[in-house]
């Protein structure tokens, strides 16, 4: 008998809300890692851009999911130029990603 999951985190918890939260944190971490890589930043540059320490960047890019809340990941994402904008219209929930203007000058890191 094969087990099938649409969310890998369903395999480690019976709580659907917890599995969803773990998946969201994982997705955010992957997106942030991909943005850091696309910008060509080393961990020190990424840490400066996100306002966290280099060891925390190491935790993030190495997938140490237990070390990050959704709130912290959303703050990191915002600091590197992006935010999510949920919209509920006509009974449908959608999510868009917006670029945000940076108040800090990250030109040296680009």
Buried (B, 14 or more C-beta within 10 A) or exposed (E): EEEEEEEEBBEEBEEEEEBBBBBBBBEBBEBBBEBBEEBEBEBEBBBBBBEBEBEBBEBBBEBEBEBBEEEBBBEBBBBBBBEEEEEEEEEEEEEEEEEEEEEEEBEEBE
